[in-house]
Amino acid sequence: MSQPAATGRVVWHDLLTSDVRKACDFYAKLLGWTYEIEHAAEFVWKSGEADYPLILFDGAAHGGLIEIEPDQRSCWLTYVTVDDVDEATRRSKTLGGTIEKEPFDIPGVGRSVVVRDPQGGLICPFVASHDYPPPQGVFIWDELLTTDDYSARAFYGSLFTWAARQADAGDKSFYTSFVETDGNPVTGALVMPENLDVAVQWVPYFHVADINISTERATYLGAKQILGPVVTKGVGRRALLLDPTGALFGLLTPEA
């Protein structure tokens, strides 16, 4: 029997987008994704039955897409495993977070909650109701773009029992890696450069073999380049872009 993911691990991603069809087409052409439509009865951002396109790559499901209203901001949501969603909800409140959606159950999937950290970033503590291992190879890194890395380290370190490690990023800034108790890096955090005009948020990075070629292709397909490609020591060559529906994402060619 497969072992479920340990606590503190990123296990799933949802794209909240104002145009599911346009988003599906973009990521299919950029990253080779295919999709399988499921019918779901509960969603992270809304209730009620609707189609839920699953992101498929290399025979596995890696995330999904959820249609939102045109006046809402498109964004990616990151799910992190915890021992108890209700306890994580209580803890996030004491740490200064707010609850965007109270704990809810997704039939056949698990239990989750939508938390907004004190700077405005959204995160989803999650407990699975199945024992499938988390997908690997597509979403290879998650990074918090924040205005206050000190507060971010305190909030997420207490919420997920992550330890923070800071290192010289090589561009006159410091990069924070959140690590598990065994020292394994799980996510990162970066104070936004002054010229980066985006909301505080968690950003998923997708693996690409050549950051320059993939960034060029993304812009050709309608994405807007926001940052990079740049080199971050200990991480690799990365770029930030807005997809054609306005969701921020990253491309990453990891260090060897």
C-alpha positions in Angstrom: 0.0 0.0 0.0 1.3 3.5 -0.8 2.3 5.8 2.0 0.6 9.2 2.2 2.7 12.3 2.2 4.3 13.4 5.5 3.1 16.5 7.2 4.5 19.8 5.9 4.8 18.6 2.3 3.2 20.3 -0.7 0.9 17.7 -2.3 -1.5 19.5 -4.7 -2.2 22.7 -6.6 -5.3 24.3 -8.0 -5.5 27.1 -10.5 -8.3 29.5 -9.8 -8.9 31.1 -13.2 -11.4 33.3 -14.9 -11.0 31.4 -18.2 -10.4 27.6 -17.8 -10.4 27.0 -21.5 -7.7 29.6 -22.2 -5.6 28.4 -19.3 -5.8 24.8 -20.3 -4.8 25.6 -23.9 -1.8 27.8 -22.7 -0.3 25.2 -20.3 -0.9 22.3 -22.7 1.1 24.1 -25.4 3.8 25.3 -23.0 4.3 22.2 -20.8 2.6 19.4 -22.6 -0.2 18.9 -20.1 -3.4 17.0 -20.9 -6.6 17.0 -19.0 -9.3 14.7 -17.7 -12.7 16.2 -16.7 -14.1 15.1 -13.4 -17.4 16.2 -11.9 -16.9 17.5 -8.4 -19.4 18.5 -5.7 -17.1 20.8 -3.6 -14.3 23.2 -4.4 -11.7 25.2 -2.6 -13.2 28.5 -3.6 -16.9 27.7 -4.0 -19.5 25.1 -3.3 -21.8 23.3 -5.8 -21.4 20.8 -8.6 -19.2 21.6 -11.6 -16.6 20.2 -13.9 -13.1 20.0 -12.6 -10.3 19.5 -15.2 -7.5 17.4 -13.7 -3.9 18.3 -14.9 -2.4 15.1 -16.3 1.3 14.6 -17.2 3.3 11.3 -17.5 0.3 9.3 -16.5 -0.4 11.0 -13.2 -2.7 13.8 -12.0 -0.9 16.9 -10.6 -3.5 19.5 -9.9 -6.7 21.0 -11.2 -8.5 24.1 -12.5 -11.4 25.9 -11.0 -13.5 28.5 -12.8 -13.9 31.8 -10.9 -15.8 35.0 -11.6 -14.3 37.4 -14.2 -13.9 40.1 -11.5 -11.8 37.8 -9.3 -8.0 37.5 -9.5 -6.7 34.4 -11.1 -4.0 32.7 -9.0 -2.5 29.3 -8.0 -3.3 27.7 -4.6 -0.9 25.5 -2.8 -2.0 22.6 -0.5 0.3 21.5 2.4 -0.4 18.4 4.5 -1.1 18.8 8.2 -2.1 16.3 10.9 -5.4 18.1 11.7 -7.1 20.7 9.5 -9.2 22.1 12.3 -6.2 22.4 14.6 -4.3 24.2 11.8 -7.2 26.5 11.4 -7.2 27.4 15.1 -3.4 27.9 15.1 -3.4 30.1 12.0 -5.9 32.4 13.7 -3.7 32.8 16.8 -0.7 33.5 14.5 -2.5 36.4 12.9 -3.9 34.7 9.8 -7.5 35.0 8.6 -9.8 32.2 7.3 -11.0 32.7 3.7 -13.0 29.5 3.7 -13.7 27.5 6.9 -12.7 23.8 7.0 -14.6 21.8 4.3 -14.6 18.2 3.0 -14.0 17.2 -0.6 -15.7 13.8 -1.1 -13.1 11.1 -1.9 -10.2 13.6 -1.6 -9.8 15.0 1.9 -10.4 17.9 4.2 -8.9 21.4 3.7 -9.2 25.1 4.7 -8.2 28.3 2.9 -5.9 30.5 5.1 -4.7 34.0 4.4 -1.4 34.8 6.1 -0.8 38.2 7.8 0.7 39.7 4.6 -2.1 38.4 2.3 -0.8 35.1 0.9 -3.2 32.2 0.5 -2.3 28.7 1.6 -4.4 25.5 2.1 -3.6 23.1 5.0 -4.9 19.7 3.9 -5.5 16.2 5.2 -6.0 13.5 2.5 -8.8 10.8 2.8 -6.8 8.5 0.6 -3.3 6.9 0.6 -2.0 7.8 -2.9 1.5 9.3 -2.9 1.7 12.9 -4.0 2.6 13.6 -7.7 6.1 14.5 -8.6 8.1 16.0 -11.5 5.8 18.9 -12.7 5.4 21.3 -9.7 8.9 21.2 -8.4 9.1 24.2 -6.1 6.7 26.6 -4.3 7.8 30.1 -3.4 6.1 32.7 -1.2 6.5 36.2 -2.6 6.1 38.4 0.4 6.7 41.9 1.7 7.9 40.7 5.1 10.1 37.6 5.3 10.5 37.9 9.0 6.8 37.7 9.7 6.5 34.9 7.0 9.2 32.8 8.8 7.3 33.2 12.1 3.9 32.4 10.7 4.7 29.4 8.5 7.3 28.1 10.8 4.7 27.8 13.5 1.8 26.7 11.2 3.7 23.8 9.5 6.6 23.4 11.9 9.0 24.4 9.2 12.5 25.7 10.0 13.8 28.7 8.0 17.2 28.8 6.5 18.5 32.0 4.9 21.2 32.2 2.3 22.8 34.7 -0.1 20.7 34.6 -3.3 23.5 36.1 -5.3 21.6 39.2 -6.4 22.1 41.4 -3.3 19.2 39.7 -1.5 18.7 36.8 0.8 16.6 33.7 0.0 14.7 31.8 2.6 14.2 28.1 2.4 11.7 26.4 4.6 12.9 23.0 5.6 11.5 20.0 7.4 13.0 18.7 10.7 15.3 16.4 8.7 16.7 19.4 6.8 14.9 18.7 3.5 13.9 21.9 1.7 10.2 22.0 1.0 9.4 25.6 -0.1 11.0 29.0 -0.3 10.2 32.7 0.4 11.5 35.8 -1.2 11.0 39.5 -0.4 9.6 41.0 -3.6 11.8 43.4 -5.4 10.5 47.0 -5.4 9.8 46.9 -9.1 7.7 43.7 -8.8 4.1 45.0 -8.7 2.1 41.8 -7.7 0.1 40.7 -4.7 1.7 38.7 -1.9 1.1 35.1 -2.9 2.5 31.5 -3.2 3.8 30.8 -6.7 4.4 27.3 -8.1 7.4 26.6 -10.3 7.3 24.2 -13.2 10.3 22.2 -14.3 11.7 23.1 -17.7 14.9 21.9 -19.4 15.9 25.3 -20.8 14.7 28.4 -19.0 15.4 30.7 -21.9 13.6 28.7 -24.5 10.6 28.1 -22.3 10.3 31.7 -21.2 10.4 32.8 -24.8 7.7 30.3 -25.7 5.5 31.3 -22.8 5.6 35.0 -23.9 4.8 33.9 -27.5 1.8 32.0 -26.2 0.5 35.1 -24.4 2.2 35.2 -21.0 3.7 38.4 -19.6 7.3 38.2 -18.3 7.6 39.6 -14.8 11.0 38.6 -13.6 14.1 36.9 -15.0 15.4 34.6 -16.1 17.7 35.0 -13.1 20.0 32.8 -11.2 19.3 32.0 -7.6 22.1 30.2 -5.7 21.0 26.8 -4.4 17.8 26.9 -6.5 18.6 27.3 -10.2 17.6 29.6 -13.1 14.1 30.8 -12.8 11.6 33.2 -14.3 8.2 34.6 -13.2 5.4 35.2 -15.6 1.7 35.9 -15.7 -0.3 33.4 -17.7 -2.9 34.7 -20.2 -5.6 34.7 -17.5 -3.5 36.7 -15.1 -2.2 33.9 -12.8 1.4 34.2 -11.6 3.6 31.1 -12.1 7.3 30.3 -12.3 9.6 28.3 -14.6 12.6 26.7 -13.1 15.7 25.0 -14.5 17.2 23.5 -11.3 20.9 23.5 -10.5 22.6 20.3 -11.5 
